[in-house]
Amino acid sequence: MNLASSIALPSKPGLSLVHSLLKSCFEARNQKSVLLLFRRLLQSNVKPNDLTFSLLLKSSATSSLLASNPLNSKSEAFQIHTHLIKSGFDQFVYVSTALLDLYMKLGCINHAHNVFDCMPDRDIVSWNALICGYSRNGCDFFALELFVKMLREDFFPRQTTLVGLVPSCGQRELVFQGKSIHGFGIQCGLDLDSQVKNALTSMYAKCGDLESAELLFEEMVDKSVVSWNTMLSGYGQNGFFDKAMLVFKEMIEARVEVNPVTIMSLLSANANPESTHCYTMKVGIVNDASVITSLVCRYARCGSRESAELLYWSLPQKNLVSLTAIISSYAETGNMDWVVECFTRMQQLDMKLDSVAMISILHGITDPCHMSIGLALHGYSLKSGLDIHNLVANGLISMYSKFNNVEALFSLFSEMHEKPLISWNSVISGCVQAGRVSDAIEFFCQMKMYGHNPDAVTVASLLSGCSQLGYLQFGKRLHNYILRNKLELEDFVGTALIDMYTKCGNIIQAERVFKSINEPCLATWNAMISGYSLCGFEHKALTSYSDMREQGVEPDKITFLGVLAACTHGGLVHEGRRYFQIMTKEFGMVPTLQHSACMVGLLARAGLFEEALLFIKDMETEPDSAVWGALLSACCIHQKVKLGECLAKKLYLLDYRNGGLYVLMSNLYAVTGRWDDVSRVREMMRDGGGDGNLGISQIEATSWEEMNYKLAQ
């Protein structure tokens, strides 16, 4: 029973009694009781005054109902606003400020600004409420502009002004503005306030300037739990997990009492979930809902799904954040059966998937046998209205592109009401992945017509399409576009450009691009190594590997695939053995079938058939058609007809429709002059449904010209 219904009000209650009850409801953060009291007051024909509205608005702004039922809260706010205008109390500064604050917390930015513009008088609290509201709603530039406007109108900021404004500068693009505000705070003596110091420390940490954050932290005489949490979170956000653990240790040694935020910051810094869980039990905050949720998410990310589920079911109130973490962990590992079970439980608890949960599941659907689950989720998103979210629509586009279902992709895109650049990129990338480069080109032209300029993601996708088609001229035009628009060549754009040039046979231009990159990442090194291998520069490929290691970059399986391919093309048997040994022994990598095929090809091409067969015998995984095909290809070189025929039988049983098998056998018989067998193999190939002339069609010149024109604009 709530407070309003438990107390019997007189027929005409006094305002002092109502205000006392409103304050009690305000302290209990019970908006329902506040609104009920207000309605009963109006029914009693007692006119509320400015204090009544102030208490009503403050209670609404602090209520938990804002998050749980925003639509209903907005409706209540509009009704209160109407009463204010009718009664004329909207002219009181502190009442209008309370209304403005409520609107900002509801995300009604335009309504809040209108209230501010209509205020006959403003004080520093009004300015602070609007600045803080803009900052809280992510309108960082508006918050900064408003601060400048406030100074121009001769309002002197307080500590609370900076505390509300500084979070707007918590991104690398606005670090200069943040430093300017810091300088202003020092000039005015506002930087001495502990809350201001904490806000500045957090800002510098979010901008990646940990040195400045550390200096501010060390300057603090009295470090509160907020100060320690800020520093702990800062190290965690920037990936300095060891330093975060050290700060936590120092915090404990300083006998600072930890709170739920400490634990959440600690878990975000990759702390061991078991140890952290034990610690929360020791200090008595294990029953906090936010702590349990964070622990569930951390357990799920670490793969400890059983612990995550056990902890989740201990929550007094089940929440979507925790369940999303569990579902995501199942989806990431491809365990879609458990995803479906969790989804069923969610339905039983009357919980609905949000866009974040939907995306996490869609990203996990990679196996064609799970396509039915993807279709069911698509239906659910249509029924629940989630499909209107661009995030979900892009996730569905990405899912369909994995299975080359371009028609579904087109349908989804055409139904989108708003088509931001990220959606165009998803479609273009999906078309390229499905091998429909001509459609990707078409969408690119449409995107330009709609006024969207390609970004790094667009360019990288189109470069990948150029690699598929070997279309060097358009690739060069994309390169010119990159230079003209000063797009960063680091990471994936530079890698895509190198890959395009090498696959189009222009190794010199690929080298120039590579040398222009200041700090090549692993993917970029891999592209260069594979490019050298593809173009027949095996010694340069091996030199690039050595240079990469000197730069302190650790190789991965793709690196060794490029290195082994270079050894195979160059016939470098000794080097191939050595690099395979480095991969398996030094780095402890388990070779894939592709690595094994390279080694078999390397050994067999050198005439070492016995060693190649022994290698296949010792393989941990069952050899596939690529491994046997590499051996068969070597049989053609060394005219090993009997071994070739045995291998052909094996390959035929594995995949009788593989055109490569018939081509290799035909070549083997042709080399040995067995023309009757050549005819027989070609007849078998025709009966199997292949003619040996499979290929792809080139894009019409007009499409390329249109693309070139669009890029030049």
N, C-alpha and C positions, 0 to 999 in steps of 0.2 A: 504494500500500500504506500502511495507517495504522500509527501508532506501536505500537499494542497488538499487532498481528499480526507486526510486524517484529522484536520483541524476544522471545526465548525465556525465559519465566519458569521458575524452578526448581519442582519439584513442590510445595514448601511455601515460597513466597516470603516474605521478611520485609516487615513493614509499611513500613519505611523506604524500601525499593526501590519498593514500590507507590506510596507517597506522592510519591516523586520523579517517577515516571512520570505520576502524576495531575496534578502541577503542570505538567509539560511539555505535557500535553494541554490543561490549563486555559489556559495561555498561548497555545496554538495555536487555542483555541476549538473544539476538536474533541470534541463530545459523544459521537459514536459510539465513539471510542477509549476515552473515560472509562467508558462503560457496559460495554464489552467487558472492560476491565481489572477492573471491579468484579465482573462475572459470573465471570471466571476466578479471582478472589480467593475468592469464595464456593465455587466448585467445588474449590478446594484446601483447603477446611475451615479457612481462616484467618479468624479473627473480626475484622471491621473495628472501628476505634475511632471516637471522636468526630471526630478530625481527618480520617479517611477520608470520613465522611459530609459533613463541611463542604466538603472539596475537590470531592466529587461534586456537591453541591448548587450550589456557586458556578459550577462548569463548566457545569452544565445551565442556569443562569440567564443566562449570557453567550453561550450558543450561538446561532448563526444558525438552527438548526433550529426554534427557537421560532416563528419567523415562517413558515418553509416547511412545517412539519408540526405544527401546534398540537395536533391530536388525539393523535398519537403521543407528543408531549412530555408532555401531561397524563397519559396512561397510565403513562409512566415515572415521573412525579412521584408518582402514587398508590402505585406499587410501592415507591419509595424511602421514602415516608412509612410504609408498612406495616413495612418492615425497621427503621425508626427506633423505632417503637412496640414491636416485638418485642424489640429489643436494649436499650430503655430510654434510648437516647441523645437522645430527644426532650426529656428534662429539662434538657439542656445549653442555656443561653440562646443562645449564638452559633450552635448547630446549628439550633435552632428558628427563629431569626431568618433564617438562610439559606434554610430551607424556606418560611417566610412570604414572603420576597422572591421566590422562584421561583414560588409560587402567584400572587402579584400580577402578575408578568410574563407569566404564562399567562392572566391575566384571571379566575382562580378566586378572586374576592373573598371569598365566604363561607368557603371553605376556609382562606384566609389569616387571616381574622378568628377562626375557630375555633382555629387554631394559636396565635394571640396570646392568646385567652382561656384556653387550657389551660396556658400557660407559668406555672410556679410563681414564677419571678422574671423581671423585665424590666429592661432597661437602656435608655439613651437611644437606642442603635442600633436596638433592637426597635421603639420608638415611631417613630423616623425611617423605618424600612422600611415600616411600615404607613401612615403619613401620606403618604409619597412614592408608595406604591402606589395609595392612593385618588385622589390627585391625577392620577397617570398614567392611571388608568382613567376619568377624568371624573367621579368622585364628589366634587365640590368641597365640598359642604356637609358630607359625612362627614369629609373631611380637616380642615376648620375645626373641627368639633365635637371631633374627636380631639385636635387641638392644645390646645384649651381644657381638655379632660379631663386631658391630660398635665401642664399647668401646675398644675391643682388637686391632682394627685398628687405635687407638689413635684419634678418632673423639670425641670431647667433646660435649655432648648434650646441647641443648638449652631448654628454657621453652616449646617451641612448640613440642619438641621431647616427653617430658613427657605428654603433653596434648593429643598427638596422641596415646601414648602407654598405659596410665593408663586405658582407657576403656576396654582394653583386659583383665584386672584383675577383671572386675566387675561380678564375679561369685564366689561362696563359695569355689570351688575347687582351685582357684588361689589367694585366699586372702593372702597367705604367700608371693607370688611373688609381690603382690600389696604393701604389707607392706615393702618389701625389696626396691622397687622402691621409696617409700615414704622416707625411710631412706637415700637412695642415694641422693634424692632431697634435704633433709635437710643438708647433708654433703656438697653438692655443692652450697647451698644457692639458689637453684631453687624453693624451696617450698614457698618463699615469694611472688611469682607472683600470682595474683588473679585468673588467668585462671587455673593455676596448682592446687591451693587450691580448686577451684570449681570441677575440674576433680577428685581430691582425695576424696572430700566429696561425690560425686556421686558414686564413686567406693565402698566406705565403706557402703553406703546406700544399694547398690545393693547386697553386700555380707551379709547384715543383721546386720552389726556392726554399729548400730545407735549411740552408745556411742562415737565412734571415729569420726563419721560424725558430731555429735553435737559439739565436742571439736574444730574441724577444723572451723566449722561455727562461733562459738563464738570468735575464734582468729582473724577472719577477721575484719580489721579496717573499710574498706569501702565495705559494702555489696551491690553489684550490684543486679539488677533484676535477673540475672542469678544465683547468690548465693542463693537468696530467693527461686527461682523456684526449684533449686536442692534440697534444704532441704524439701520443700513442696512435691515434687515428691517422695523423699526418704521415708517420713512418709507414704505416700499413698501406695507405692509399698509394704511396710511391714505390712500393715493393721492397722496402728496407725492413724485412720481417725480423731479422736478428736485432736491429736497433730498437724495434718496437718491443721485443721481449726484454731488452735491457732497460728500457724506460719503465716497463711494468715492474721489473725487479726493484728498481730504484724507488718507485712509487710505494711498493710494499715496505721497503726499508725505511721510508720517510713516515711510515704509519698513517698514510692517507687512506681513509675508508673508501673502498671501491663501491661503485653503484652499477646498475644494469648497463649503463652506457659504456663503462669500462670493459665489461665482459664482451659486449657487442663489438667494440673496437678491437679487442684482443682476438676475437674469432675472425674478424675481417683481415687480421694480420697473419692469417694461416696458422694460428695456434692449434696445438693438438686438442681435438675435441674431448677426448677422454680425460686428459689432465685438467682442462678448463672446466669440464662438467664436475669433476671431483672438487675442484676449488670452489665452485658456486655452491655446492652442498655444504662445504666447510664454513663459508661466510654467511650462509643462510639466505641467498637470493635465488635459489634454484627454482622457486615457485613463481618467479616473475614471468609473466607471459612473453614479454619481449626477449628475455634471456632464453627461455625454452625454444622460442621460434628461431633465434639465432643458432642455437645448438643443433636443432633439427636440420637447418640449412647447411651447417658446417659438416655434420655427419653425412648428409646426403651427398655433398660435393666430394667428400673423401671416399665415397663408395660404401660407407657403413650404413647400408639401407635398413638393416634390422634394428640397429640402435636408433636410427632416425624415426622409424615407425613406432617403436616402443615409446619413445619420448613424446612423439606427436599425440599418441592416444592418451598420454597422461595430462594433456592440456585440458583444463576445465571447459574452455571454449575453443572449438576447432576453428582454425583460421586458414584462409586461402594461401597465405604466404608460405607457411610450412608445408602444406600439401603440394603446392606448386614445386617446391624444392625437391620433394620426394619423387614426384612425377617426372621432373626434369632429369633426375639421376637415373631413373629407369629408361627414359627416352634416349639419353646419351649413350647408354650401353646397348641399345637396341632391344631391350626387354619389353616389348610392346604388350605382352600378355598382362604383365603387372601394371602397365600404364592403364590398360582397359579396366583392370580391377579397381585401381585407385579412382578412376573416373566414375565407376559405378558407385563406389563409396561416397564420392562427392555428391552424386545425385541423391543418394539416400539421406545425406545430411542437409539436403536442400541448399547446397552451395553451387554457385555457378562459376564456370571457367571464366577468367578474365583474359584480356588480350595477351598478357605475359605468359600465362599458363598455356594458352593455345599455341603460341609461338614455340615454346620449349618442346611441346609434343611434336609439332610439325617438323621441327629440325631433326628429330630423332627418326623420322620415317625415311629410311634410305633403302630398305630391302623391298623389292617388287612384291613379295608375298604379303607385305603389310599395307599394300595400296588400298585395300578395302577399309582399313582403319582410317586412312587419310580421307577417303570419300565420305565416311561416316562423320568425321570431324568437320568436313566441309559443309555437310548438311546441318550439323549442329550450329555452326557459325552463322548459317543463313537463318535458321530458326530463332537463334538468340540475338541476332542483330550484330554479332561481332564482326561480320564481314564488312561492315561500313568503316571499320578501323583500317587505315592504310597499312599498319603493322601486320595485321592478320592477313589482309589481302596479299601483301608482299610475301608472307610466309607460305601461303597457298600457291602462289606463282612459283616460288622456289621449289616447293614440293613437286609440283607437276613437271617442272623442267628437269628434275632428276630422272623422271621416267619418260622423258621425251614426248610428253603429252602437250604438244604445242597448241592444239586447238582449245584445250581447257584453259591454258595460259592466256590465249587471246580473249576468250570469253570473259574471264575474270577481270582482265585489264579494261575491256570495253565497258564493263558495268561499274567501274570505279567513278564516283562523282568528282572527286578531286584527284588529279594525277601529278603528284610532286615528282621531283627529279629521281628520288630513290625508287619510285615505282617504274619509271621509264628504264632505269638501270637494271631493275630486276627482270623486266621483260627482255631487254637486249641481251643480258647475260644468259637468260634461260634459252633464248633462241640459239645463241652461240654454243651452249652446252649440248643442245639437241642436234647440232650440226646444221641448223637452219640459218646460215649466215646471211643469206639474201633477205630473210625476214628481219633479221637484226638490223640490216642496212635500211630497210624500209621504215622500221620504227625510229631509227636514228634521224632520218629525214623528217618524219612527222614531229619528233621531239623538237627539232630546230624550228619547225613551222609554228609550234605552240609557244615559242619564246624561251625554251630552256636551253641553256648553254651546257655542253658536255663537261663533266668534271673528270677527276682522275679515274673513278670507277668506270665511267662510260668509255673512256679512251682505252683502258686496260682490256675491257671486254671486246672492243672492236679490234684491238691489236691481236687478241687471241683468234678472232675470226680471220684476220689477215694471215696468221700462221697456218690455219687450216687450209686456206686456199692458195697459199704461196703468192699472195698479191702484194708485191714489194712496193709498187708505186703509191698505192693508197696508204700503206704503212708509213711511207716517207712523209706523206701529207699529214698524217696523225702526229708524227714526230715534230713537224713544223708547227702544228697547232700547240703542242706541249711547250715548245720553246717560246712561241709568240705570247702565250698566256701565262708563262712562267710557272707552269705546274711542277711540283716537286718530283724529281726523278728518283728519289729514294724509294726503297722497298718495291711495292708491287708494280708501279708504273714503269720504272727502270727495268725491272725483271721482265715484264711483258714486252717491252721494246727490244731488249736483247734477244729474247726468245723468238720474236718476229723476224729480226734480221738474220739470225742463224738459220732458221727454218726456210728462209727465202734465199739462203746461200751467200749473204753479204756479211762475212765474218769481220771484215775491216771496220764497217760501220758499227757492228756490235761491240767491238773492242773500244771504239771511241766513246760510245755510250757508257760502257763499263768504267772507263777511266775518268769520266766526268762525275761519277758518283763518289761522294766523299767517304762514306762508311758503308760499303756494300753489306747487306744482310746475307744470311745463309742461302735464302732462295735466289738471290742475285748471283752469288758465287756458283750455285748449282746450275743456273741457266747458262753461265759462261763455260763451265766445265763440259756440260752436255752439248753445248754449241760447238766447241772445239772438236769434240768427239764425232759429232754428226758431220762436220765439214772435213774430217780426215786429218785434223791436227792433233794427233794423240799425245805427242810430247808436250804441246802447249797445255793440253788438258791436265796432264800430270803436274806440270809446273804450276798451274793455277791452284791445284789442290795443295801443293806445298806452300804457296803464297798465302792461301786461306788459313792454313794451320799456323803460319807465322804471325798472322793478324789476331790469333787467339780465338778464331771461330771454329766451333766443334762441328764435324760433319754429321750428316744423318744418312738414312738409307738411300735417299735420292742422290746424294753426293757420290756414294760408292757405286750406284747404278751407272752414273756418268763416267766414273773412273774405269770401271770394269768394261764398259762398252768401248772406251778408248783403247784399252789393252786388247780387246777382241779385234777391233778394226785394224790395229797396228801389228797384230801378231806378237804382242809383248807378253809371252807366257810367264817368264820369271816375275815380271812386275805384277801381272794379274794375280799370281799365287800370293805374292807378298801383300797386296792390298786386300785380298779376300781374308788373309790371316789377320791383318790389322782390324778389319771390320768385325770379325767374329771374336777374336781374342782380346784385342786392346779395348774395343768399345762395347763388346758383349752383345752385338746386334745379331738377331736371328735372321739369316738370309731368306729373302722372299723367293718365289719361283722365278722371278725376273733375274735376280742375281744369279741363281743356279743356272738359268738358260745361258747367261753371259759366260759363265765359267765353262760350261759344257761346250759351247761354241768355240771358246778360246782354245781349249785343249784339243778338241777334235779337228779344228782347222789346221793345227800344228801337227796333225797326224798321230796324236797321243790318244788313240781310241780306247785303249785298255784303261788308261787313267780316267778318261771321260766316263766310261761305263762304271768304274769303281766309284767315281764321284756321285753318279746317279744312285748307285746301290746304297751309299752312305747318307743320302738325303733324308732329313727328318720328316719331310712332307712328301706325299705322293707326287711324282713328276707329272706335269701336264703336257699339253700338245706343244707348248713353246719350247720346253726342255727337249722333248723327243725331236721336234722340228729342227732345233739347232744342230743336233747330231746328224739328222738326215741331210741337212744342207751341206755339212762337211763331207758326207759320203759322196755327194756330187763332185766336190773338188778332188777327192782322192780316188774316185771311181770304185767305191766299195759297194758293188751291186748287191751281194748277198745280205750284207748287214742292212743296206738300204731297204731291201724288200721286207726284212723282218720288222724294221722300224715302221715301214708303211702300213703293215698289218696292224701294228699297235695303234698308230695314229688313226687308221680307218675305224677301229673299234671305239676310239675316244670321240671322234667327230668326223663322220663320213662326208659331211657337207663342207668341210674345210677345203677351200679351193687351193690353198697353199700346198697341201699334201700332193695333189695331182700335178701341180706345176713342178714341184721338186722331183717327183718320180719321173715325170716326162723329161726333165733336164738330165736326170741320171742315165736314163736309157739312151737319150740322144748323144751324150758324151761318149758312151760305149758303142754307139752305132747300131743299137737295137731298135730300128725304126718301126717294126711291127708292134713292139711293146709300147712305143710312143703313141701309135694310133689307138691301141687298146686302152691306154690310160686316159687319152682325150675323150674317147667314147664313154668311159666310166664317169668322167667329169660332167659330160653333157647329160647323162642319165641321172646324175646326182643333183641336177638343177643349176649347175654353174657353167659359164662359158669362158671363164678366165678373162673376161673383158669388163669386169666391174669397175666403176669409177664414179666420179661426181661431176655434175655439170657446172660450168663456169657462169658467173653472174653476167647479165647483159651489160654491154658497155654503157648504155644509157643510165643504168643504176649507179655505176661507178662515177659517171660524170656528175650525176645529181649529188652524190655524196661529196665529191670534190668541191662542188659549188657551195654546198651547205657548210663545209668546213672552212672555206675561204671567207665566209661572211663574218 
